[in-house]
Amino acid sequence: MDVQAKKLELVQMILNTDRPNLLEKVSQILKQENEADWWDELPFSVQESVKKGMEQAKRGETRAHSEVMKKYQKWL
């Protein structure tokens, strides 16, 4: 089933229900989804790599962009 068909099916189910509790749950799920941070969407391994890099930067373990570009210029 494609996304549009699934959306239509869900809309029909919502329109056919008279259960306030169910409608509230659906509303909460959709609100949470809209509030989701992009960080939470990243795989755990990527989050860990970013955290590691930020800690390295705090400790001053960085290189200037120009220095890195000079080193790898032969491959570009």
PDB file of N, CA, C, O and CB in Angstrom:
ATOM      1  N   MET A   1       0.863  -1.183   0.000  1.00  0.00           N
ATOM      2  CA  MET A   1       0.000   0.000   0.000  1.00  0.00           C
ATOM      3  C   MET A   1       0.901   1.236   0.000  1.00  0.00           C
ATOM      4  O   MET A   1       1.844   1.325   0.786  1.00  0.00           O
ATOM      5  CB  MET A   1      -0.977   0.004   1.242  1.00  0.00           C
ATOM      6  N   ASP A   2       0.608   2.172  -0.875  1.00  0.00           N
ATOM      7  CA  ASP A   2       1.429   3.382  -0.915  1.00  0.00           C
ATOM      8  C   ASP A   2       1.008   4.362   0.180  1.00  0.00           C
ATOM      9  O   ASP A   2      -0.007   4.170   0.849  1.00  0.00           O
ATOM     10  CB  ASP A   2       1.327   4.054  -2.296  1.00  0.00           C
ATOM     11  N   VAL A   3       1.799   5.398   0.346  1.00  0.00           N
ATOM     12  CA  VAL A   3       1.597   6.349   1.443  1.00  0.00           C
ATOM     13  C   VAL A   3       0.255   7.064   1.320  1.00  0.00           C
ATOM     14  O   VAL A   3      -0.451   7.221   2.316  1.00  0.00           O
ATOM     15  CB  VAL A   3       2.733   7.374   1.473  1.00  0.00           C
ATOM     16  N   GLN A   4      -0.100   7.491   0.137  1.00  0.00           N
ATOM     17  CA  GLN A   4      -1.362   8.219  -0.041  1.00  0.00           C
ATOM     18  C   GLN A   4      -2.569   7.349   0.299  1.00  0.00           C
ATOM     19  O   GLN A   4      -3.527   7.814   0.917  1.00  0.00           O
ATOM     20  CB  GLN A   4      -1.479   8.728  -1.479  1.00  0.00           C
ATOM     21  N   ALA A   5      -2.514   6.100  -0.105  1.00  0.00           N
ATOM     22  CA  ALA A   5      -3.616   5.185   0.207  1.00  0.00           C
ATOM     23  C   ALA A   5      -3.707   4.958   1.713  1.00  0.00           C
ATOM     24  O   ALA A   5      -4.802   4.884   2.269  1.00  0.00           O
ATOM     25  CB  ALA A   5      -3.432   3.836  -0.528  1.00  0.00           C
ATOM     26  N   LYS A   6      -2.559   4.847   2.369  1.00  0.00           N
ATOM     27  CA  LYS A   6      -2.545   4.652   3.819  1.00  0.00           C
ATOM     28  C   LYS A   6      -3.127   5.874   4.523  1.00  0.00           C
ATOM     29  O   LYS A   6      -3.877   5.735   5.489  1.00  0.00           O
ATOM     30  CB  LYS A   6      -1.111   4.378   4.319  1.00  0.00           C
ATOM     31  N   LYS A   7      -2.787   7.067   4.047  1.00  0.00           N
ATOM     32  CA  LYS A   7      -3.330   8.297   4.628  1.00  0.00           C
ATOM     33  C   LYS A   7      -4.854   8.322   4.503  1.00  0.00           C
ATOM     34  O   LYS A   7      -5.557   8.649   5.459  1.00  0.00           O
ATOM     35  CB  LYS A   7      -2.715   9.538   3.942  1.00  0.00           C
ATOM     36  N   LEU A   8      -5.347   7.982   3.339  1.00  0.00           N
ATOM     37  CA  LEU A   8      -6.798   7.966   3.127  1.00  0.00           C
ATOM     38  C   LEU A   8      -7.484   6.947   4.032  1.00  0.00           C
ATOM     39  O   LEU A   8      -8.560   7.203   4.570  1.00  0.00           O
ATOM     40  CB  LEU A   8      -7.116   7.658   1.662  1.00  0.00           C
ATOM     41  N   GLU A   9      -6.856   5.805   4.189  1.00  0.00           N
ATOM     42  CA  GLU A   9      -7.410   4.773   5.072  1.00  0.00           C
ATOM     43  C   GLU A   9      -7.479   5.286   6.512  1.00  0.00           C
ATOM     44  O   GLU A   9      -8.483   5.091   7.197  1.00  0.00           O
ATOM     45  CB  GLU A   9      -6.559   3.480   5.002  1.00  0.00           C
ATOM     46  N   LEU A  10      -6.411   5.938   6.967  1.00  0.00           N
ATOM     47  CA  LEU A  10      -6.393   6.476   8.332  1.00  0.00           C
ATOM     48  C   LEU A  10      -7.427   7.575   8.516  1.00  0.00           C
ATOM     49  O   LEU A  10      -8.101   7.630   9.545  1.00  0.00           O
ATOM     50  CB  LEU A  10      -5.008   7.012   8.672  1.00  0.00           C
ATOM     51  N   VAL A  11      -7.556   8.449   7.527  1.00  0.00           N
ATOM     52  CA  VAL A  11      -8.557   9.524   7.607  1.00  0.00           C
ATOM     53  C   VAL A  11      -9.947   8.914   7.724  1.00  0.00           C
ATOM     54  O   VAL A  11     -10.765   9.370   8.522  1.00  0.00           O
ATOM     55  CB  VAL A  11      -8.477  10.461   6.364  1.00  0.00           C
ATOM     56  N   GLN A  12     -10.208   7.900   6.939  1.00  0.00           N
ATOM     57  CA  GLN A  12     -11.522   7.247   6.977  1.00  0.00           C
ATOM     58  C   GLN A  12     -11.772   6.622   8.350  1.00  0.00           C
ATOM     59  O   GLN A  12     -12.876   6.715   8.886  1.00  0.00           O
ATOM     60  CB  GLN A  12     -11.625   6.168   5.872  1.00  0.00           C
ATOM     61  N   MET A  13     -10.759   5.995   8.910  1.00  0.00           N
ATOM     62  CA  MET A  13     -10.900   5.385  10.230  1.00  0.00           C
ATOM     63  C   MET A  13     -11.167   6.455  11.291  1.00  0.00           C
ATOM     64  O   MET A  13     -11.993   6.257  12.183  1.00  0.00           O
ATOM     65  CB  MET A  13      -9.636   4.579  10.588  1.00  0.00           C
ATOM     66  N   ILE A  14     -10.474   7.576  11.192  1.00  0.00           N
ATOM     67  CA  ILE A  14     -10.677   8.668  12.148  1.00  0.00           C
ATOM     68  C   ILE A  14     -12.083   9.234  12.022  1.00  0.00           C
ATOM     69  O   ILE A  14     -12.743   9.489  13.029  1.00  0.00           O
ATOM     70  CB  ILE A  14      -9.636   9.781  11.931  1.00  0.00           C
ATOM     71  N   LEU A  15     -12.542   9.430  10.805  1.00  0.00           N
ATOM     72  CA  LEU A  15     -13.885   9.968  10.589  1.00  0.00           C
ATOM     73  C   LEU A  15     -14.978   9.029  11.092  1.00  0.00           C
ATOM     74  O   LEU A  15     -16.059   9.471  11.483  1.00  0.00           O
ATOM     75  CB  LEU A  15     -14.097  10.251   9.117  1.00  0.00           C
ATOM     76  N   ASN A  16     -14.688   7.743  11.079  1.00  0.00           N
ATOM     77  CA  ASN A  16     -15.699   6.761  11.478  1.00  0.00           C
ATOM     78  C   ASN A  16     -15.727   6.461  12.968  1.00  0.00           C
ATOM     79  O   ASN A  16     -16.600   5.725  13.429  1.00  0.00           O
ATOM     80  CB  ASN A  16     -15.475   5.494  10.737  1.00  0.00           C
ATOM     81  N   THR A  17     -14.792   7.013  13.729  1.00  0.00           N
ATOM     82  CA  THR A  17     -14.773   6.706  15.160  1.00  0.00           C
ATOM     83  C   THR A  17     -15.455   7.804  15.972  1.00  0.00           C
ATOM     84  O   THR A  17     -15.412   8.984  15.624  1.00  0.00           O
ATOM     85  CB  THR A  17     -13.334   6.516  15.645  1.00  0.00           C
ATOM     86  N   ASP A  18     -16.074   7.385  17.044  1.00  0.00           N
ATOM     87  CA  ASP A  18     -16.696   8.316  17.991  1.00  0.00           C
ATOM     88  C   ASP A  18     -16.028   8.199  19.356  1.00  0.00           C
ATOM     89  O   ASP A  18     -16.579   8.642  20.363  1.00  0.00           O
ATOM     90  CB  ASP A  18     -18.216   8.046  18.111  1.00  0.00           C
ATOM     91  N   ARG A  19     -14.842   7.602  19.385  1.00  0.00           N
ATOM     92  CA  ARG A  19     -14.137   7.371  20.649  1.00  0.00           C
ATOM     93  C   ARG A  19     -13.180   8.537  20.928  1.00  0.00           C
ATOM     94  O   ARG A  19     -12.119   8.628  20.312  1.00  0.00           O
ATOM     95  CB  ARG A  19     -13.358   6.020  20.609  1.00  0.00           C
ATOM     96  N   PRO A  20     -13.555   9.426  21.855  1.00  0.00           N
ATOM     97  CA  PRO A  20     -12.706  10.581  22.172  1.00  0.00           C
ATOM     98  C   PRO A  20     -11.297  10.199  22.623  1.00  0.00           C
ATOM     99  O   PRO A  20     -10.328  10.872  22.274  1.00  0.00           O
ATOM    100  CB  PRO A  20     -13.360  11.408  23.245  1.00  0.00           C
ATOM    101  N   ASN A  21     -11.184   9.120  23.397  1.00  0.00           N
ATOM    102  CA  ASN A  21      -9.865   8.703  23.864  1.00  0.00           C
ATOM    103  C   ASN A  21      -8.946   8.314  22.711  1.00  0.00           C
ATOM    104  O   ASN A  21      -7.761   8.648  22.710  1.00  0.00           O
ATOM    105  CB  ASN A  21      -9.998   7.541  24.828  1.00  0.00           C
ATOM    106  N   LEU A  22      -9.491   7.620  21.749  1.00  0.00           N
ATOM    107  CA  LEU A  22      -8.715   7.219  20.582  1.00  0.00           C
ATOM    108  C   LEU A  22      -8.278   8.445  19.780  1.00  0.00           C
ATOM    109  O   LEU A  22      -7.131   8.536  19.342  1.00  0.00           O
ATOM    110  CB  LEU A  22      -9.531   6.264  19.696  1.00  0.00           C
ATOM    111  N   LEU A  23      -9.196   9.374  19.596  1.00  0.00           N
ATOM    112  CA  LEU A  23      -8.865  10.591  18.856  1.00  0.00           C
ATOM    113  C   LEU A  23      -7.776  11.395  19.574  1.00  0.00           C
ATOM    114  O   LEU A  23      -6.901  11.979  18.934  1.00  0.00           O
ATOM    115  CB  LEU A  23     -10.121  11.457  18.666  1.00  0.00           C
ATOM    116  N   GLU A  24      -7.838  11.416  20.884  1.00  0.00           N
ATOM    117  CA  GLU A  24      -6.808  12.121  21.662  1.00  0.00           C
ATOM    118  C   GLU A  24      -5.450  11.446  21.504  1.00  0.00           C
ATOM    119  O   GLU A  24      -4.431  12.125  21.374  1.00  0.00           O
ATOM    120  CB  GLU A  24      -7.198  12.176  23.151  1.00  0.00           C
ATOM    121  N   LYS A  25      -5.430  10.123  21.513  1.00  0.00           N
ATOM    122  CA  LYS A  25      -4.174   9.396  21.324  1.00  0.00           C
ATOM    123  C   LYS A  25      -3.564   9.680  19.951  1.00  0.00           C
ATOM    124  O   LYS A  25      -2.362   9.918  19.831  1.00  0.00           O
ATOM    125  CB  LYS A  25      -4.405   7.891  21.492  1.00  0.00           C
ATOM    126  N   VAL A  26      -4.394   9.652  18.938  1.00  0.00           N
ATOM    127  CA  VAL A  26      -3.919   9.947  17.574  1.00  0.00           C
ATOM    128  C   VAL A  26      -3.363  11.362  17.525  1.00  0.00           C
ATOM    129  O   VAL A  26      -2.307  11.599  16.938  1.00  0.00           O
ATOM    130  CB  VAL A  26      -5.065   9.778  16.531  1.00  0.00           C
ATOM    131  N   SER A  27      -4.061  12.286  18.130  1.00  0.00           N
ATOM    132  CA  SER A  27      -3.618  13.676  18.167  1.00  0.00           C
ATOM    133  C   SER A  27      -2.265  13.807  18.861  1.00  0.00           C
ATOM    134  O   SER A  27      -1.392  14.526  18.375  1.00  0.00           O
ATOM    135  CB  SER A  27      -4.656  14.544  18.875  1.00  0.00           C
ATOM    136  N   GLN A  28      -2.084  13.134  19.971  1.00  0.00           N
ATOM    137  CA  GLN A  28      -0.815  13.184  20.707  1.00  0.00           C
ATOM    138  C   GLN A  28       0.327  12.596  19.891  1.00  0.00           C
ATOM    139  O   GLN A  28       1.427  13.147  19.870  1.00  0.00           O
ATOM    140  CB  GLN A  28      -0.941  12.438  22.035  1.00  0.00           C
ATOM    141  N   ILE A  29       0.071  11.496  19.232  1.00  0.00           N
ATOM    142  CA  ILE A  29       1.107  10.868  18.399  1.00  0.00           C
ATOM    143  C   ILE A  29       1.554  11.822  17.301  1.00  0.00           C
ATOM    144  O   ILE A  29       2.750  11.991  17.063  1.00  0.00           O
ATOM    145  CB  ILE A  29       0.590   9.549  17.781  1.00  0.00           C
ATOM    146  N   LEU A  30       0.589  12.444  16.634  1.00  0.00           N
ATOM    147  CA  LEU A  30       0.928  13.355  15.544  1.00  0.00           C
ATOM    148  C   LEU A  30       1.658  14.596  16.047  1.00  0.00           C
ATOM    149  O   LEU A  30       2.570  15.087  15.381  1.00  0.00           O
ATOM    150  CB  LEU A  30      -0.329  13.766  14.797  1.00  0.00           C
ATOM    151  N   LYS A  31       1.272  15.103  17.204  1.00  0.00           N
ATOM    152  CA  LYS A  31       1.960  16.262  17.778  1.00  0.00           C
ATOM    153  C   LYS A  31       3.396  15.909  18.135  1.00  0.00           C
ATOM    154  O   LYS A  31       4.312  16.686  17.866  1.00  0.00           O
ATOM    155  CB  LYS A  31       1.216  16.775  19.021  1.00  0.00           C
ATOM    156  N   GLN A  32       3.598  14.744  18.738  1.00  0.00           N
ATOM    157  CA  GLN A  32       4.948  14.308  19.106  1.00  0.00           C
ATOM    158  C   GLN A  32       5.817  14.165  17.863  1.00  0.00           C
ATOM    159  O   GLN A  32       6.988  14.547  17.868  1.00  0.00           O
ATOM    160  CB  GLN A  32       4.899  12.973  19.878  1.00  0.00           C
ATOM    161  N   GLU A  33       5.248  13.624  16.820  1.00  0.00           N
ATOM    162  CA  GLU A  33       5.997  13.415  15.584  1.00  0.00           C
ATOM    163  C   GLU A  33       6.439  14.755  14.995  1.00  0.00           C
ATOM    164  O   GLU A  33       7.552  14.870  14.482  1.00  0.00           O
ATOM    165  CB  GLU A  33       5.147  12.632  14.562  1.00  0.00           C
ATOM    166  N   ASN A  34       5.583  15.751  15.065  1.00  0.00           N
ATOM    167  CA  ASN A  34       5.932  17.072  14.544  1.00  0.00           C
ATOM    168  C   ASN A  34       6.997  17.748  15.392  1.00  0.00           C
ATOM    169  O   ASN A  34       7.734  18.601  14.898  1.00  0.00           O
ATOM    170  CB  ASN A  34       4.698  17.952  14.472  1.00  0.00           C
ATOM    171  N   GLU A  35       7.084  17.375  16.661  1.00  0.00           N
ATOM    172  CA  GLU A  35       8.047  17.979  17.570  1.00  0.00           C
ATOM    173  C   GLU A  35       9.360  17.210  17.615  1.00  0.00           C
ATOM    174  O   GLU A  35      10.287  17.624  18.311  1.00  0.00           O
ATOM    175  CB  GLU A  35       7.461  18.067  18.956  1.00  0.00           C
ATOM    176  N   ALA A  36       9.458  16.108  16.893  1.00  0.00           N
ATOM    177  CA  ALA A  36      10.665  15.291  16.926  1.00  0.00           C
ATOM    178  C   ALA A  36      11.857  16.093  16.419  1.00  0.00           C
ATOM    179  O   ALA A  36      11.765  16.813  15.425  1.00  0.00           O
ATOM    180  CB  ALA A  36      10.482  14.014  16.088  1.00  0.00           C
ATOM    181  N   ASP A  37      12.952  15.957  17.109  1.00  0.00           N
ATOM    182  CA  ASP A  37      14.186  16.635  16.759  1.00  0.00           C
ATOM    183  C   ASP A  37      14.956  15.785  15.748  1.00  0.00           C
ATOM    184  O   ASP A  37      14.948  14.558  15.844  1.00  0.00           O
ATOM    185  CB  ASP A  37      15.042  16.909  18.021  1.00  0.00           C
ATOM    186  N   TRP A  38      15.608  16.412  14.797  1.00  0.00           N
ATOM    187  CA  TRP A  38      16.361  15.671  13.786  1.00  0.00           C
ATOM    188  C   TRP A  38      17.439  14.813  14.440  1.00  0.00           C
ATOM    189  O   TRP A  38      17.788  13.750  13.925  1.00  0.00           O
ATOM    190  CB  TRP A  38      16.995  16.637  12.770  1.00  0.00           C
ATOM    191  N   TRP A  39      17.963  15.269  15.569  1.00  0.00           N
ATOM    192  CA  TRP A  39      19.000  14.511  16.274  1.00  0.00           C
ATOM    193  C   TRP A  39      18.488  13.115  16.640  1.00  0.00           C
ATOM    194  O   TRP A  39      19.218  12.130  16.530  1.00  0.00           O
ATOM    195  CB  TRP A  39      19.456  15.266  17.546  1.00  0.00           C
ATOM    196  N   ASP A  40      17.240  13.042  17.070  1.00  0.00           N
ATOM    197  CA  ASP A  40      16.660  11.759  17.473  1.00  0.00           C
ATOM    198  C   ASP A  40      16.495  10.808  16.293  1.00  0.00           C
ATOM    199  O   ASP A  40      16.375   9.597  16.479  1.00  0.00           O
ATOM    200  CB  ASP A  40      15.314  11.983  18.142  1.00  0.00           C
ATOM    201  N   GLU A  41      16.489  11.348  15.097  1.00  0.00           N
ATOM    202  CA  GLU A  41      16.326  10.531  13.898  1.00  0.00           C
ATOM    203  C   GLU A  41      17.643   9.905  13.444  1.00  0.00           C
ATOM    204  O   GLU A  41      17.648   8.969  12.645  1.00  0.00           O
ATOM    205  CB  GLU A  41      15.743  11.367  12.775  1.00  0.00           C
ATOM    206  N   LEU A  42      18.759  10.425  13.955  1.00  0.00           N
ATOM    207  CA  LEU A  42      20.061   9.897  13.566  1.00  0.00           C
ATOM    208  C   LEU A  42      20.311   8.540  14.222  1.00  0.00           C
ATOM    209  O   LEU A  42      19.885   8.307  15.353  1.00  0.00           O
ATOM    210  CB  LEU A  42      21.174  10.885  13.943  1.00  0.00           C
ATOM    211  N   PRO A  43      20.995   7.652  13.517  1.00  0.00           N
ATOM    212  CA  PRO A  43      21.359   6.374  14.141  1.00  0.00           C
ATOM    213  C   PRO A  43      22.255   6.615  15.355  1.00  0.00           C
ATOM    214  O   PRO A  43      22.989   7.602  15.402  1.00  0.00           O
ATOM    215  CB  PRO A  43      22.073   5.452  13.120  1.00  0.00           C
ATOM    216  N   PHE A  44      22.195   5.731  16.316  1.00  0.00           N
ATOM    217  CA  PHE A  44      22.967   5.861  17.536  1.00  0.00           C
ATOM    218  C   PHE A  44      24.459   5.995  17.239  1.00  0.00           C
ATOM    219  O   PHE A  44      25.148   6.795  17.872  1.00  0.00           O
ATOM    220  CB  PHE A  44      22.716   4.668  18.443  1.00  0.00           C
ATOM    221  N   SER A  45      24.962   5.215  16.277  1.00  0.00           N
ATOM    222  CA  SER A  45      26.394   5.260  15.953  1.00  0.00           C
ATOM    223  C   SER A  45      26.802   6.650  15.458  1.00  0.00           C
ATOM    224  O   SER A  45      27.898   7.119  15.766  1.00  0.00           O
ATOM    225  CB  SER A  45      26.737   4.198  14.888  1.00  0.00           C
ATOM    226  N   VAL A  46      25.935   7.305  14.699  1.00  0.00           N
ATOM    227  CA  VAL A  46      26.225   8.655  14.210  1.00  0.00           C
ATOM    228  C   VAL A  46      26.205   9.644  15.377  1.00  0.00           C
ATOM    229  O   VAL A  46      27.074  10.511  15.466  1.00  0.00           O
ATOM    230  CB  VAL A  46      25.202   9.080  13.118  1.00  0.00           C
ATOM    231  N   GLN A  47      25.231   9.521  16.261  1.00  0.00           N
ATOM    232  CA  GLN A  47      25.169  10.386  17.440  1.00  0.00           C
ATOM    233  C   GLN A  47      26.448  10.268  18.263  1.00  0.00           C
ATOM    234  O   GLN A  47      26.999  11.274  18.710  1.00  0.00           O
ATOM    235  CB  GLN A  47      23.948  10.032  18.305  1.00  0.00           C
ATOM    236  N   GLU A  48      26.922   9.034  18.463  1.00  0.00           N
ATOM    237  CA  GLU A  48      28.138   8.809  19.231  1.00  0.00           C
ATOM    238  C   GLU A  48      29.350   9.432  18.546  1.00  0.00           C
ATOM    239  O   GLU A  48      30.216  10.001  19.212  1.00  0.00           O
ATOM    240  CB  GLU A  48      28.363   7.317  19.437  1.00  0.00           C
ATOM    241  N   SER A  49      29.416   9.326  17.218  1.00  0.00           N
ATOM    242  CA  SER A  49      30.529   9.922  16.477  1.00  0.00           C
ATOM    243  C   SER A  49      30.527  11.438  16.600  1.00  0.00           C
ATOM    244  O   SER A  49      31.582  12.048  16.769  1.00  0.00           O
ATOM    245  CB  SER A  49      30.465   9.520  15.005  1.00  0.00           C
ATOM    246  N   VAL A  50      29.372  12.038  16.518  1.00  0.00           N
ATOM    247  CA  VAL A  50      29.263  13.490  16.646  1.00  0.00           C
ATOM    248  C   VAL A  50      29.668  13.920  18.057  1.00  0.00           C
ATOM    249  O   VAL A  50      30.406  14.891  18.225  1.00  0.00           O
ATOM    250  CB  VAL A  50      27.821  13.962  16.324  1.00  0.00           C
ATOM    251  N   LYS A  51      29.188  13.204  19.060  1.00  0.00           N
ATOM    252  CA  LYS A  51      29.548  13.524  20.447  1.00  0.00           C
ATOM    253  C   LYS A  51      31.062  13.419  20.649  1.00  0.00           C
ATOM    254  O   LYS A  51      31.671  14.272  21.294  1.00  0.00           O
ATOM    255  CB  LYS A  51      28.812  12.581  21.429  1.00  0.00           C
ATOM    256  N   LYS A  52      31.657  12.371  20.094  1.00  0.00           N
ATOM    257  CA  LYS A  52      33.100  12.185  20.208  1.00  0.00           C
ATOM    258  C   LYS A  52      33.832  13.362  19.559  1.00  0.00           C
ATOM    259  O   LYS A  52      34.783  13.891  20.132  1.00  0.00           O
ATOM    260  CB  LYS A  52      33.532  10.849  19.556  1.00  0.00           C
ATOM    261  N   GLY A  53      33.399  13.766  18.383  1.00  0.00           N
ATOM    262  CA  GLY A  53      34.016  14.893  17.692  1.00  0.00           C
ATOM    263  C   GLY A  53      33.880  16.195  18.470  1.00  0.00           C
ATOM    264  O   GLY A  53      34.810  17.001  18.497  1.00  0.00           O
ATOM    265  N   MET A  54      32.745  16.406  19.095  1.00  0.00           N
ATOM    266  CA  MET A  54      32.542  17.621  19.886  1.00  0.00           C
ATOM    267  C   MET A  54      33.455  17.635  21.106  1.00  0.00           C
ATOM    268  O   MET A  54      33.985  18.683  21.476  1.00  0.00           O
ATOM    269  CB  MET A  54      31.076  17.738  20.324  1.00  0.00           C
ATOM    270  N   GLU A  55      33.638  16.478  21.730  1.00  0.00           N
ATOM    271  CA  GLU A  55      34.550  16.388  22.875  1.00  0.00           C
ATOM    272  C   GLU A  55      35.993  16.652  22.433  1.00  0.00           C
ATOM    273  O   GLU A  55      36.748  17.328  23.131  1.00  0.00           O
ATOM    274  CB  GLU A  55      34.441  14.997  23.547  1.00  0.00           C
ATOM    275  N   GLN A  56      36.364  16.115  21.274  1.00  0.00           N
ATOM    276  CA  GLN A  56      37.701  16.362  20.751  1.00  0.00           C
ATOM    277  C   GLN A  56      37.904  17.854  20.476  1.00  0.00           C
ATOM    278  O   GLN A  56      38.971  18.400  20.760  1.00  0.00           O
ATOM    279  CB  GLN A  56      37.936  15.545  19.470  1.00  0.00           C
ATOM    280  N   ALA A  57      36.902  18.498  19.937  1.00  0.00           N
ATOM    281  CA  ALA A  57      36.998  19.932  19.666  1.00  0.00           C
ATOM    282  C   ALA A  57      37.142  20.733  20.951  1.00  0.00           C
ATOM    283  O   ALA A  57      37.900  21.702  21.001  1.00  0.00           O
ATOM    284  CB  ALA A  57      35.774  20.407  18.892  1.00  0.00           C
ATOM    285  N   LYS A  58      36.413  20.329  21.996  1.00  0.00           N
ATOM    286  CA  LYS A  58      36.525  21.015  23.290  1.00  0.00           C
ATOM    287  C   LYS A  58      37.937  20.916  23.857  1.00  0.00           C
ATOM    288  O   LYS A  58      38.417  21.833  24.524  1.00  0.00           O
ATOM    289  CB  LYS A  58      35.523  20.430  24.290  1.00  0.00           C
ATOM    290  N   ARG A  59      38.598  19.790  23.583  1.00  0.00           N
ATOM    291  CA  ARG A  59      39.963  19.578  24.077  1.00  0.00           C
ATOM    292  C   ARG A  59      41.005  20.216  23.154  1.00  0.00           C
ATOM    293  O   ARG A  59      42.205  20.129  23.413  1.00  0.00           O
ATOM    294  CB  ARG A  59      40.245  18.078  24.221  1.00  0.00           C
ATOM    295  N   GLY A  60      40.546  20.849  22.088  1.00  0.00           N
ATOM    296  CA  GLY A  60      41.469  21.502  21.164  1.00  0.00           C
ATOM    297  C   GLY A  60      42.095  20.560  20.156  1.00  0.00           C
ATOM    298  O   GLY A  60      43.069  20.922  19.496  1.00  0.00           O
ATOM    299  N   GLU A  61      41.561  19.374  20.028  1.00  0.00           N
ATOM    300  CA  GLU A  61      42.091  18.376  19.089  1.00  0.00           C
ATOM    301  C   GLU A  61      41.463  18.577  17.711  1.00  0.00           C
ATOM    302  O   GLU A  61      40.701  17.738  17.230  1.00  0.00           O
ATOM    303  CB  GLU A  61      41.820  16.931  19.603  1.00  0.00           C
ATOM    304  N   THR A  62      41.800  19.702  17.090  1.00  0.00           N
ATOM    305  CA  THR A  62      41.228  20.031  15.785  1.00  0.00           C
ATOM    306  C   THR A  62      42.343  20.395  14.812  1.00  0.00           C
ATOM    307  O   THR A  62      43.490  20.602  15.210  1.00  0.00           O
ATOM    308  CB  THR A  62      40.210  21.194  15.906  1.00  0.00           C
ATOM    309  N   ARG A  63      41.992  20.468  13.537  1.00  0.00           N
ATOM    310  CA  ARG A  63      42.895  20.902  12.481  1.00  0.00           C
ATOM    311  C   ARG A  63      42.167  21.959  11.659  1.00  0.00           C
ATOM    312  O   ARG A  63      40.952  21.894  11.472  1.00  0.00           O
ATOM    313  CB  ARG A  63      43.358  19.697  11.585  1.00  0.00           C
ATOM    314  N   ALA A  64      42.918  22.913  11.183  1.00  0.00           N
ATOM    315  CA  ALA A  64      42.337  23.942  10.320  1.00  0.00           C
ATOM    316  C   ALA A  64      41.895  23.309   9.004  1.00  0.00           C
ATOM    317  O   ALA A  64      42.527  22.377   8.507  1.00  0.00           O
ATOM    318  CB  ALA A  64      43.354  25.092  10.061  1.00  0.00           C
ATOM    319  N   HIS A  65      40.815  23.822   8.454  1.00  0.00           N
ATOM    320  CA  HIS A  65      40.299  23.311   7.182  1.00  0.00           C
ATOM    321  C   HIS A  65      41.368  23.377   6.102  1.00  0.00           C
ATOM    322  O   HIS A  65      41.535  22.428   5.334  1.00  0.00           O
ATOM    323  CB  HIS A  65      39.059  24.104   6.745  1.00  0.00           C
ATOM    324  N   SER A  66      42.090  24.484   6.036  1.00  0.00           N
ATOM    325  CA  SER A  66      43.130  24.645   5.007  1.00  0.00           C
ATOM    326  C   SER A  66      44.223  23.582   5.150  1.00  0.00           C
ATOM    327  O   SER A  66      44.753  23.100   4.150  1.00  0.00           O
ATOM    328  CB  SER A  66      43.755  26.054   5.092  1.00  0.00           C
ATOM    329  N   GLU A  67      44.558  23.218   6.385  1.00  0.00           N
ATOM    330  CA  GLU A  67      45.573  22.189   6.640  1.00  0.00           C
ATOM    331  C   GLU A  67      45.101  20.824   6.129  1.00  0.00           C
ATOM    332  O   GLU A  67      45.861  20.087   5.501  1.00  0.00           O
ATOM    333  CB  GLU A  67      45.895  22.110   8.152  1.00  0.00           C
ATOM    334  N   VAL A  68      43.862  20.508   6.401  1.00  0.00           N
ATOM    335  CA  VAL A  68      43.300  19.229   5.947  1.00  0.00           C
ATOM    336  C   VAL A  68      43.205  19.204   4.428  1.00  0.00           C
ATOM    337  O   VAL A  68      43.528  18.196   3.800  1.00  0.00           O
ATOM    338  CB  VAL A  68      41.906  18.990   6.572  1.00  0.00           C
ATOM    339  N   MET A  69      42.770  20.295   3.845  1.00  0.00           N
ATOM    340  CA  MET A  69      42.640  20.355   2.386  1.00  0.00           C
ATOM    341  C   MET A  69      44.000  20.194   1.711  1.00  0.00           C
ATOM    342  O   MET A  69      44.105  19.536   0.675  1.00  0.00           O
ATOM    343  CB  MET A  69      41.990  21.684   1.958  1.00  0.00           C
ATOM    344  N   LYS A  70      45.032  20.788   2.287  1.00  0.00           N
ATOM    345  CA  LYS A  70      46.376  20.671   1.733  1.00  0.00           C
ATOM    346  C   LYS A  70      46.817  19.206   1.732  1.00  0.00           C
ATOM    347  O   LYS A  70      47.383  18.719   0.754  1.00  0.00           O
ATOM    348  CB  LYS A  70      47.374  21.537   2.537  1.00  0.00           C
ATOM    349  N   LYS A  71      46.551  18.520   2.827  1.00  0.00           N
ATOM    350  CA  LYS A  71      46.960  17.123   2.971  1.00  0.00           C
ATOM    351  C   LYS A  71      46.269  16.214   1.955  1.00  0.00           C
ATOM    352  O   LYS A  71      46.886  15.300   1.408  1.00  0.00           O
ATOM    353  CB  LYS A  71      46.662  16.636   4.381  1.00  0.00           C
ATOM    354  N   TYR A  72      44.975  16.475   1.706  1.00  0.00           N
ATOM    355  CA  TYR A  72      44.189  15.590   0.843  1.00  0.00           C
ATOM    356  C   TYR A  72      43.969  16.127  -0.565  1.00  0.00           C
ATOM    357  O   TYR A  72      43.196  15.549  -1.328  1.00  0.00           O
ATOM    358  CB  TYR A  72      42.866  15.331   1.473  1.00  0.00           C
ATOM    359  N   GLN A  73      44.622  17.198  -0.913  1.00  0.00           N
ATOM    360  CA  GLN A  73      44.437  17.830  -2.222  1.00  0.00           C
ATOM    361  C   GLN A  73      44.734  16.854  -3.366  1.00  0.00           C
ATOM    362  O   GLN A  73      44.066  16.885  -4.400  1.00  0.00           O
ATOM    363  CB  GLN A  73      45.338  19.067  -2.343  1.00  0.00           C
ATOM    364  N   LYS A  74      45.732  15.992  -3.180  1.00  0.00           N
ATOM    365  CA  LYS A  74      46.111  15.068  -4.264  1.00  0.00           C
ATOM    366  C   LYS A  74      44.991  14.094  -4.634  1.00  0.00           C
ATOM    367  O   LYS A  74      44.991  13.556  -5.742  1.00  0.00           O
ATOM    368  CB  LYS A  74      47.348  14.282  -3.863  1.00  0.00           C
ATOM    369  N   TRP A  75      44.040  13.857  -3.733  1.00  0.00           N
ATOM    370  CA  TRP A  75      42.942  12.944  -4.010  1.00  0.00           C
ATOM    371  C   TRP A  75      41.687  13.655  -4.531  1.00  0.00           C
ATOM    372  O   TRP A  75      40.725  13.008  -4.945  1.00  0.00           O
ATOM    373  CB  TRP A  75      42.604  12.171  -2.762  1.00  0.00           C
ATOM    374  N   LEU A  76      41.707  14.971  -4.507  1.00  0.00           N
ATOM    375  CA  LEU A  76      40.533  15.728  -4.962  1.00  0.00           C
ATOM    376  C   LEU A  76      40.590  16.062  -6.417  1.00  0.00           C
ATOM    377  O   LEU A  76      39.675  16.696  -6.941  1.00  0.00           O
ATOM    378  CB  LEU A  76      40.389  16.988  -4.181  1.00  0.00           C
TER     379      LEU A  76
END
